[in-house]
Amino acid sequence: MPAIVKLSVALPTERATVSSAPTRASQLWNAQHKKQILKSVLLFYAIACGFAWLVWMPLVLGPAGLKLHKYPISLPVSACIGTLGPLLGCFITHRVQTGNWRAVRLLPRSRLQMIWLIAGPLLVLLCFFLVFPAFISKGDPRAWHWHIRALVGLWVPMFNYNLFGGPLFEEFGWRGFLQRQLQLALPPWIAAICVGIMWAAWHLPLFLVGWSSASPLVFTFIVIGLSILMAFAFNASGGAVVVAILMHSAFNASPGFLSGFLGSVPTREHPSAEILIGCSFLLSAVAIVMATRGRLFAGAQSSSALDHG
């Protein structure tokens, strides 16, 4: 009996020893994998910021900024060239990481995922023209006569020069590379918040030339909510960069139509419109995080076997 007891005690110990080896190997692999992801993210961000900030330096030092020289620099042109930073960071880092240039997927992989070419931008428009107006309009909701016809021309700035002011080049980096990399190591919603903070910080030099009516802090607040929405649609589309480009473009084009849309409806003076826009995007983002349990449809897109649509 004692021998049997000893044997019955020893067997589980042996099993535990054998089964623990793969666990330790798995933990070691995970740690090394996360370290590699961190290195690639740092390299990407160094290139994205380094290139853009170098391009923007004459603008920031000029009459519109610190006034250290007297030569005027065009803000739209300078800002547009700077947006190449995230694109360069994406492809260079991917080349260093994998040895090839196939860094992103342009279009959705299936017909069902194609719907996000429309649904993605619609998420942004709903925040701007439904949630935000509900926050900023005063009085009885029955008197909120918003002018939907004012939005007829919205598609024009979405597809003209506005594309070159950020959406067309930046999204290869922010969603195409950074979101995809970070959500390999972090929960997708946390990854989206990190992308939002890094995206906002990348813009910091432009605040020195009056680029935005929002403060850096409020801008970060807005962009975090937007980043979560974009990560959700990007993942749901199978990792299609074009979806992110269209959402970014819709975001940039929408503010110019808010005044005409609201018309003569009385609006709140406090908090500011910028803060209420941030609340609109963050509220929508929280709803999506809760609905997807933080996954943001991350399983719908793969980090490997990338193609060009």
CORBELRA-V812596 format. One record per pair of residues at least 4 apart in sequence whose C-alpha atoms are under 7 Angstrom apart, sorted by the first residue. I is the first residue (numbers start at 0). J is the second residue. D is the distance in Angstrom with one decimal. If there is no record, write none. Layout:
# CORBELRA-V812596
I_J_D, I_J_D
This chain:
# CORBELRA-V812596
0_4_6.1, 1_5_6.1, 2_6_6.1, 3_7_6.1, 4_8_6.2, 5_9_6.1, 6_10_6.2, 8_12_6.9, 9_13_6.3, 10_14_6.2, 11_15_6.0, 12_16_6.2, 13_17_6.2, 14_18_5.9, 15_19_5.8, 16_20_6.8, 18_22_7.0, 19_23_6.2, 20_24_6.2, 21_25_5.9, 22_26_6.1, 23_27_6.1, 24_28_6.1, 25_29_6.1, 26_30_6.2, 27_31_6.2, 28_32_6.0, 29_33_6.1, 30_34_6.2, 31_35_6.2, 32_36_6.3, 33_37_6.1, 33_184_5.9, 34_38_6.3, 35_39_6.3, 36_40_6.1, 36_180_6.5, 37_41_6.1, 38_42_6.2, 39_43_6.1, 39_92_6.3, 40_44_6.1, 40_177_6.7, 41_45_6.0, 42_46_6.3, 42_92_6.5, 43_47_6.1, 43_88_4.5, 43_89_6.2, 43_92_5.7, 44_48_5.9, 44_88_6.8, 45_49_5.6, 46_50_5.9, 46_84_6.4, 46_88_5.0, 47_51_6.3, 47_84_4.0, 47_85_4.4, 47_87_6.9, 47_88_5.2, 48_52_5.7, 48_84_6.5, 48_201_5.9, 49_53_6.0, 50_54_6.3, 50_81_6.8, 50_84_5.2, 51_55_6.1, 51_81_4.1, 51_82_6.5, 51_84_5.2, 52_56_5.9, 52_204_7.0, 54_77_6.7, 54_81_5.8, 55_59_6.2, 55_77_6.1, 55_78_6.9, 55_81_6.7, 56_60_6.0, 57_61_5.9, 58_63_7.0, 58_64_6.8, 58_72_5.4, 58_74_7.0, 59_63_6.8, 59_64_4.6, 59_65_6.1, 59_204_6.8, 59_207_6.4, 59_208_6.2, 60_64_5.6, 60_65_4.9, 60_66_5.7, 60_67_5.2, 60_68_6.4, 61_65_6.1, 61_66_4.7, 61_67_5.7, 61_68_5.0, 61_69_5.9, 61_70_6.2, 61_71_6.3, 62_66_4.4, 62_68_6.6, 62_69_5.7, 62_70_6.9, 62_71_6.1, 63_208_5.2, 64_207_5.5, 64_208_4.6, 73_77_6.0, 74_78_5.8, 75_79_6.0, 76_80_6.3, 77_81_6.2, 78_82_6.5, 78_164_6.8, 79_163_5.9, 79_164_4.8, 79_165_6.5, 82_165_5.6, 82_168_5.9, 82_169_5.5, 83_87_6.1, 83_168_5.6, 83_169_6.6, 84_88_6.1, 85_89_6.0, 85_169_5.2, 85_171_6.8, 85_172_4.5, 85_173_6.9, 86_90_6.5, 86_168_5.5, 86_169_5.8, 86_171_5.3, 86_172_5.2, 87_91_5.9, 88_92_5.8, 88_172_6.6, 89_93_6.1, 89_102_6.9, 89_171_6.4, 89_172_5.0, 89_176_5.7, 90_94_6.0, 90_100_6.1, 90_102_5.9, 91_95_6.2, 92_96_6.0, 93_97_5.9, 93_100_6.6, 93_102_5.8, 94_98_4.7, 94_99_4.9, 94_100_5.4, 101_305_6.6, 101_306_6.8, 102_305_7.0, 103_175_5.6, 103_305_6.1, 103_306_6.8, 103_307_6.8, 104_238_6.4, 104_239_5.3, 104_240_6.3, 104_305_5.6, 104_306_5.1, 104_307_4.8, 104_308_5.8, 105_239_4.9, 105_240_5.0, 105_241_5.6, 105_307_5.2, 105_308_5.1, 106_239_4.7, 106_240_6.7, 106_241_6.0, 106_307_6.9, 106_308_4.4, 107_112_5.5, 107_113_5.6, 107_236_5.2, 107_237_5.6, 107_238_7.0, 107_239_5.1, 107_308_6.6, 108_112_6.7, 108_237_6.2, 108_308_6.6, 109_113_6.5, 112_235_6.8, 112_236_4.7, 112_237_6.8, 113_236_6.7, 114_118_6.0, 115_119_5.0, 115_232_6.4, 115_236_5.7, 115_242_6.5, 116_242_5.2, 117_121_6.2, 118_122_6.3, 119_232_5.5, 119_242_6.3, 119_246_5.9, 120_124_6.3, 120_245_6.0, 120_246_4.4, 120_249_5.9, 121_125_6.0, 122_126_6.5, 123_127_6.4, 123_246_6.4, 123_249_6.6, 123_250_6.2, 124_128_5.8, 124_249_7.0, 125_129_5.1, 125_130_6.5, 126_130_4.9, 126_131_5.9, 126_279_5.7, 126_280_5.9, 127_131_5.3, 127_253_7.0, 128_132_6.0, 129_133_6.2, 130_134_6.4, 130_279_5.5, 131_135_6.2, 131_275_6.4, 131_276_5.7, 131_279_5.4, 132_136_5.6, 134_275_6.6, 135_266_5.3, 135_267_5.3, 135_275_7.0, 136_143_7.0, 136_264_6.5, 136_265_5.9, 136_266_4.5, 136_267_6.3, 137_265_5.4, 137_266_5.2, 137_267_6.1, 143_264_6.0, 144_264_6.7, 145_260_5.5, 145_261_5.0, 145_262_6.6, 146_259_6.9, 146_260_4.6, 146_261_6.3, 146_262_6.6, 147_260_6.1, 149_256_6.8, 149_259_5.7, 149_260_5.4, 150_256_6.6, 150_260_7.0, 153_157_6.7, 153_252_7.0, 154_158_6.5, 155_159_6.3, 156_160_7.0, 156_161_5.7, 156_252_5.8, 157_161_6.1, 157_162_6.5, 157_248_5.3, 157_249_5.8, 157_252_5.8, 158_162_6.0, 160_164_6.9, 161_248_6.8, 162_166_5.3, 162_167_5.3, 162_248_6.0, 163_167_5.7, 165_169_5.4, 166_170_5.9, 166_244_4.9, 166_247_5.2, 166_248_5.5, 167_244_5.8, 169_173_6.3, 170_174_5.5, 170_175_6.2, 170_240_6.5, 170_243_6.2, 170_244_5.8, 171_175_4.5, 171_176_6.4, 171_240_6.3, 172_176_4.9, 172_177_6.0, 173_177_5.0, 173_178_6.2, 173_194_6.7, 174_178_4.8, 174_179_6.5, 174_230_6.9, 174_240_6.9, 174_243_6.9, 175_179_6.4, 175_240_5.7, 176_180_6.1, 177_181_6.0, 177_194_6.8, 178_182_6.1, 178_190_6.3, 178_191_6.3, 178_194_6.3, 178_230_7.0, 179_183_6.8, 179_302_6.6, 181_185_5.9, 181_190_5.3, 182_186_5.8, 182_187_4.8, 182_190_5.3, 185_189_6.3, 185_190_5.7, 186_190_6.1, 186_293_6.9, 186_294_6.9, 187_191_6.1, 187_293_6.4, 187_294_5.5, 187_295_6.3, 187_297_6.6, 188_192_6.4, 188_227_6.5, 188_288_6.7, 188_293_5.3, 188_294_6.6, 188_295_6.6, 189_193_6.3, 190_194_6.2, 191_195_6.1, 191_226_5.7, 191_227_5.2, 191_230_6.2, 192_196_6.3, 192_223_5.5, 192_226_6.7, 192_227_6.7, 193_197_6.2, 194_198_5.8, 194_226_6.8, 195_199_6.1, 195_222_5.5, 195_223_4.4, 195_226_5.2, 196_200_6.1, 196_219_6.2, 196_223_6.5, 197_201_6.2, 198_202_7.0, 199_218_6.9, 199_219_5.3, 199_222_6.6, 205_209_6.9, 205_210_5.5, 206_210_5.4, 206_211_6.5, 213_217_5.8, 213_218_5.6, 213_273_6.1, 214_218_5.9, 215_219_6.1, 216_220_6.3, 217_221_6.3, 217_274_6.4, 218_222_6.1, 219_223_6.1, 220_224_6.9, 220_277_5.8, 221_225_6.4, 221_276_6.7, 221_277_4.0, 221_280_6.6, 222_226_5.8, 223_227_6.4, 224_228_6.6, 224_277_6.9, 224_280_4.8, 224_281_4.2, 224_284_5.5, 225_229_6.1, 225_280_5.8, 226_230_6.0, 227_231_6.2, 227_284_5.8, 228_232_6.4, 228_284_5.7, 229_233_5.8, 229_243_6.1, 229_246_7.0, 230_234_6.0, 230_295_6.8, 231_235_6.1, 231_295_4.6, 231_296_6.1, 232_236_6.1, 233_237_6.7, 233_238_5.0, 233_239_5.9, 233_240_7.0, 233_242_6.2, 233_243_6.0, 234_238_5.0, 234_295_6.8, 234_296_5.4, 234_297_5.2, 234_299_5.9, 234_300_5.5, 235_296_5.3, 235_299_5.6, 237_299_5.3, 237_300_4.0, 238_300_5.3, 240_244_6.2, 241_245_6.2, 242_246_6.3, 243_247_6.1, 244_248_6.1, 245_249_6.1, 246_250_6.2, 247_251_6.3, 248_252_6.1, 249_253_5.9, 253_257_6.8, 256_260_6.1, 257_261_6.1, 258_262_6.1, 270_274_6.3, 270_275_6.7, 271_275_6.4, 272_276_6.1, 273_277_6.3, 274_278_6.2, 275_279_6.1, 276_280_6.4, 277_281_6.0, 278_282_5.8, 279_283_6.3, 280_284_6.0, 281_285_6.1, 282_286_6.4, 283_287_6.4, 284_288_6.1, 285_289_6.1, 286_290_6.1, 287_291_6.0, 288_292_5.7, 288_293_4.6, 288_295_6.5, 289_293_6.3, 291_295_5.5, 291_296_6.9
